[in-house]
Amino acid sequence: MKAWQVRELGEPRDVLTLAEVPDPEPGPGQVLVRVLGAATNFPDVLMCRGLYQVRPPLPYTPGIELCGEVLAAGPGVTGIAPGDRLIGAPVGGACAELTLMNAASALPAPDGLDDAEAAAFFVTYQTGWFGLHRRAGLAAGETLLVQAAAGGVGSGAVQLGKAAGARVIGVAGGEQKAGVVRALGADVVVDRHAQDFVEVVKEVTGGRGADVIYDPVGGDTYTRSTKCIAFEGRILIIGFAGGQIQSAALNHALIKNYSIVGLHWGLYQSKNPQLMRDCHTQLTKLVAEGAIRPLVSERLGLDEVPAGLQRLADGGTVGRIVFVP
């Protein structure tokens, strides 16, 4: 089969090589799947650079999220049959024609999503659900500020915030991305190239600030977010796509009485995997109701993996890019 491999660390366009490798064989508790769609995520970029908390040994195949069709099951697998459509994390990387999945953690693809949308469903919406509901306790009527709202996880957070009954303020860079956020249903859209989101938040909330801030960017974005967080507000630390991990001024959190809430969503797989299955049930219901749908901006062939990942690395994408082998 064909699979992309990272053989040295660096920018995706420079370090990815398309190789012919043996077809994987499912072991105990595993299923072999044909990759129907492999969704890009910023951790894929960080792993290429050697900057992610997980550092797979070289060479490795990138791609942490997919939708796949079951071809065969290994020993001990029950309840899964050839032809089933599954989503989740691969064992060995999704940017390939074939890959493996752990049967215990794979989830059924929602019927209302096509292959590319299903591939982009797992990380974005599980992250948003755990962050907004389990960690931040977002309530109907509260104000949610979403940074990088046109991006992969941000676009899902906008939809989930609206589904929860919150007033959503989305921040994006440039007119095109602002238009995308508006189409997603945000109540207020801020073009950070032309507006100061701190001032906009204060204006639309009557000086109170946002109850929950969803921040996958970090750095100066986090620092400025602290200037428009409400009394008893919660700032969700989702990631550091901006490239800078900002130190928190804890005296400021004390004085303004807000919470800084971290989310390492992947930990739930080892700490309490049932919560992830319960979350999937709720998210699948929202899909059926038409409340959420992944924003897939590009569907590319397997040969376009380096270029697609590089565009993600350079910040030139909206929503999700999905590779369809």
Stockholm file with secondary structure:
# STOCKHOLM 1.0

chainA/1-325         MKAWQVRELGEPRDVLTLAEVPDPEPGPGQVLVRVLGAATNFPDVLMCRGLYQVRPPLPYTPGIELCGEVLAAGPGVTGIAPGDRLIGAPVGGACAELTLMNAASALPAPDGLDDAEAAAFFVTYQTGWFGLHRRAGLAAGETLLVQAAAGGVGSGAVQLGKAAGARVIGVAGGEQKAGVVRALGADVVVDRHAQDFVEVVKEVTGGRGADVIYDPVGGDTYTRSTKCIAFEGRILIIGFAGGQIQSAALNHALIKNYSIVGLHWGLYQSKNPQLMRDCHTQLTKLVAEGAIRPLVSERLGLDEVPAGLQRLADGGTVGRIVFVP
#=GR chainA/1-325 SS CEEEEECSCSCHHHHEEEEECCCCCCCTTEEEEEEEEEECCHHHHHHHHTCSSCCCCSSBCCCSCEEEEEEEECTTCCSCCTTCEEEECCBSCSSBSEEEEETTTCEECCTTSCHHHHHTTHHHHHHHHIIIIIITCCCTTCEEEETTTTSHHHHHHHHHHHHTTCEEEEEESSHHHHHHHHHHTCSEEEETTTSCHHHHHHHHTTTCCEEEEEESSCTHHHHHHGGGEEEEEEEEECCCTTSCCCCCCHHHHHHHTCEEEECCGGGHHHHCHHHHHHHHHHHHHHHHTTSCCCCEEEEECGGGHHHHHHHHHTTCCCSEEEECC
#=GC SS_cons         CEEEEECSCSCHHHHEEEEECCCCCCCTTEEEEEEEEEECCHHHHHHHHTCSSCCCCSSBCCCSCEEEEEEEECTTCCSCCTTCEEEECCBSCSSBSEEEEETTTCEECCTTSCHHHHHTTHHHHHHHHIIIIIITCCCTTCEEEETTTTSHHHHHHHHHHHHTTCEEEEEESSHHHHHHHHHHTCSEEEETTTSCHHHHHHHHTTTCCEEEEEESSCTHHHHHHGGGEEEEEEEEECCCTTSCCCCCCHHHHHHHTCEEEECCGGGHHHHCHHHHHHHHHHHHHHHHTTSCCCCEEEEECGGGHHHHHHHHHTTCCCSEEEECC
//
